[in-house]
Amino acid sequence: MRTLVQAGLFVALAGAVHLGLALGWQRLGPAGARSAGAQGEALVTLQAVPAAYSTLAKAWDRPPEAGRAPPRAPAPAPDDAPARAVQRDAAPAHASA
């Protein structure tokens, strides 16, 4: 029962927050390009892009420069220790009771 009450309260709270944001969104002020009126004739706002964006777009379209491959690490020296065979102990005998 307690879980249902908590879930109901949180759903109502989330709905109220969403509704408040949706209704108050217009009062937050202009953000980006806006148009209004009859088919956008009453108000149109455009903003120029900084010149640095052009350079950024050209750099994005250019393929990366191919450089030299990094030097390879030297191969490790062979181990001078003699190879040993792994010896396994025989399985312990089971005592029957």
Sequence and secondary structure as in RCSB ss.txt:
>XXXX:A:sequence
MRTLVQAGLFVALAGAVHLGLALGWQRLGPAGARSAGAQGEALVTLQAVPAAYSTLAKAWDRPPEAGRAPPRAPA
PAPDDAPARAVQRDAAPAHASA
>XXXX:A:secstr
 HHHHHHHHHHHHHHHHHHHHHHHGGGG   S  EESGGG SEE      THHHHHHHHHHS             
     S                
